[in-house]
Amino acid sequence: MTALLTLTGDGTFRAPTADETLRFELPDDPHLAALIRLRALLGDDPDEQIASRLYLPAALGSDETDHLLPSTLALLAETTGDLVSYGWRVGPGLGRAWQHARELRDRMLDASRIALLGYEGPLMTTALGPATLSGATFMASGERTLVDPGAVRDLPLLLAEGIIDHLGALRDRVPGAGHHLLLREDAVAGVHEGRIPTPSGRRRYPAVPAPELGALWRSLFVALADEGLPAEAITLGVGAHVDLLRAARDAGARRMAIGPRRLPGLGTAAGRALWEGIARAHDDGCVFELVVDPRPGGKLVAELERMFEIWRMLGHRDAEAAGFTLIAHTGIAHAVHAGTVDPSAQPDPSTLLDEPAIESLLRTAPTWAERVSS
């Protein structure tokens, strides 16, 4: 039986506090403690009609190297770099911060052997996509990677090789897991619309056409498929522009993550084109996963109600949304997407998911499962 609703997170999880470690009798190792708690929360389907997708945290926020950007950079095959005054620089040489990010990734892999012993079920890995990496990292010159077409073209292949190696190591440690990949393209809108600032801050880098971004995604999908990870096992964040949606579909994306709060309404031509594109992709078998903020006091209910209202205005019934996935997220991607946060900026630990946020998602899920059940 196919689940009416699947629950997961955005790939981050704040390391348990000292009080939480005592309350749950957790080990002192933050990687092991985080995985134990995530397995308790998402390791089993909470209901016959509601499924969960456990994930390996890519960021715990323990220090400046323990976030999604350095975690992704640590995956890049045969690539070095370091954290400098203006951000994460790719090459030359291996700096201490870059090396530490690799060590943190390895610690999480090793923790999975213990925390996920005997686990059989879905297990998601999270990384930033090539478009976001091009806008969030810097070269030795101080310019963003975005300015070097050759370096940008290499990103999907380097990322694919690193992801495959990572998944291979994860299979050795958790042999019963079925693997899924979440590719977060938090900054794709800024790259596409020409909103990424130059080092001086006085101008912006040229906009990158959607077909060029689609070529990066296609290169990544092909490289991953060649190593046994099909498009059906990859969720790609596609922003909120119909051209990006089309580029993702042309690249072979079969699962796409969208944020209801980012999506325009039907009152504009651009909004209607995007929603009609989403509806067509859905009818063609593409699966959409919804990025929502489930924290108490958040806007989960309003965001989903608005989505269902537009869905009905397009002529669809609520039940036709059955099988969708909710990705819990606290908002940093929305701020990067909107251009209020530079994708190279160090995120605040408060932007990481925590246990109360996931618990809130679990509590509200039955209401939405019932909504699409008939």
Secondary structure, DSSP 8 states (H G I E B T S, - for coil): ---SEEEEE-SB-----HHHHHHTT--S-HHHHHHHHHHHHHSS-SBTTEEE-EE--SB--SSTTSSHHHHHHTTSTT--EEEETTEEEE-SS--HHHHHHHHHHHHHHHHHHHHTTT--EEEEEEEE-HHHHHHH-B-TTSSBGGG-HHHHHHHHHHHHHHHHHHHHHHHHH-TTEEEEEEEE-TTHHHHHHT--B-TTSSSB-----HHHHHHHHHHHHHHHHHTT--GGGEEEE-TT-HHHHHHHHHHT--EEEE-TTTS--TTSHHHHHHHHHHHHHHHTT-EEEEEE--STTSSHHHHHHHHHHHHHHTT--GGGGTTEEEEE--SHHHHHHHTSS-TTS---GGGS--HHHHHHHHHHHHHHHHHT--
